Amino acid sequence: MDTYVRFLYEFLDTFFLGVKTIVFGILNGIKQLFDIPAYMHLIRQYRNDFSIQEWVLVAIAVGAVAIILILLVLLLYLILRKYIRFRKTVVEQESMLKEVAELNKRVEMMTKEREEIMAMKVSQLGLPPAENYGEDYSSDFSNDEENKDSDEPESGDGIRFARLDLVDKKFAKYKIQNYNNDFTLEELCVAFRNFAASRLHLYYTLPMIRIFIAGLSSTKLVILQGISGTGKTSLAYAWGKFLKHDSCVVSVQPSWRDRTELFGYFNEFTKKFNETQLLEALYTASYTDDVYTVILDEMNLARVEYYFAEMLSILEMPNREEWKIEIVSSPWENDPKHIIGGRIQIPANTWYIGTINNDDSTFMVTDKVYDRAMPIDINDKGQAFVAEDTPPMNVNFSYLDKLFMQAREEHEVSQDNWNKINEMDNYVIKHFRVAFGNRIVSHLGKFVSAYVACGGDEVEGIDYFIAKKILRKFEQLNIAYIKDEIDGFVVFLDKTFGKGKMKECIEYVLRLKKLG
């Protein structure tokens, strides 16, 4: 063992001696580089032997060495400065991460306090908490499967969806009504316009009604936008009145952050589900073949993709049977009839109409939302006119959906116009670096075919759709950068589609040019 200890000592001594030699060698090298007295001693030693030409070369050599030394010092300074900045950034990031973590903790605490306050408010309304609500309050928030399975109360009425339970009772003996509809989309537009004017004193142009109906054909989410007071909410309200089912008005609040604001949440304190008006409206619609409307009033007071993101994804699914959303994590035996496995089927006979105002109090609606919706601008106040007195109508969703399907078959966009649209697409990509995907192409086909079936012109429908769905993307570009290309684009539109045919598109890009 003594032999091994001596070996290890000499072995490590050799290693560390090498490290010491390297360190001292570097330090001695740096010291020698900056040994000014040594340089001066050499010059004094040879100065009597230098000729004039050699003194010039000496000066050059001294200058070169001085420059190299200055560059080395500067390099060390820059490296040290960069390291200090990097270290400062890392420290700031760590500080920000700690602050974010602290803020997250505060948000969790505030969320918990909010739930407790909501529970207290519900209990004050006379809804008794479950008799067997556990003594250990925190256990109700456990993620254990054992606690999850024990959510259902052992006593009491055991009904957590009180309003939906009433809907079940109301429709217990209901049979789907067949209204024997026989109108066309064009007749529907005229009837709706006359109804709004004669019964509600709301006045809209016939092209606007065509655009609205065609928008319903292309997507389940329609966005009505424009200046305040032009009748955005009134249009959606009148549509509900016309169909004999008042629109469900959902007033969006700035504090909305998730889908619970739309559908409600399960209150752990009362063992009741806090049902919203929207949830009740969707559940009612699931019983019938009528047409229903949900108005998301001032929908961009909060970020749409926060509270409506899941619905946007669901409504994009081609198979309507897959339009399901989870309401509660675990089912109870006495849950409402149409809530199966804690999930509710989103009815296909319901449309969502959002209204937005673009001002300092609202959020910008993102491309994710616009691409899945049909934006309609309402900037002109309708002029009053004398309309034939028209009563509201009973409309079967299955019949209206059938009319939309027929429109796609009978009024499919012509191949010539598809070729022109493709030419425009290539032009926009080349000159503006803007492109659109298959979803927008699909919406375009549905919108234009329905617009024609409503009595409109095919190119007019294409013009409106492109202006609102595609050219709208120009707003995200640097207007000063693209304004020189706008005149050429106007010439291209006139040449491709016909002089003055693309009125909406041309007016839109010329307005952008003025802004630039």
Secondary structure by P-SEA (a helix, b strand, c coil): caaaaaaaaaaaaaaaaaaaaaaaaaaaaaaaaaaaaaaaaaaaaccccccaaaaaaaaaaaaaaaaaaaaaaaaaaaaaaaaaaaaaaaaaaaaaaaaaaaaaaaaaaaaaaaaaaaaaaaaaacccccccccccccccccccaaaaaaccccccccccaaaaaaaaaaacccccccccccccaaaaaaaaaaaaaacccccccaaaaaaaaaaaacccbbbbbccccccaaaaaaaaaaaacccccccccccccccccccccccccccccccccaaaaaaaaaaaccbbbbbbbccccccccccccaaaaaaaacccccccccccccccccccccccccccccccccbbbbbbbbbccccccccaaaaaabbbbbccccbbbbbbcbbbbbbccaaaaaaaaaaaaaaccccaaaaaaaaaaaaaaaacccccccaaaaaaaaaaaaaaaaacccaaaaaaaaaacccccccccccccccccaaaaaaaaaaaaaccccaaaaaaaaaaaaaac
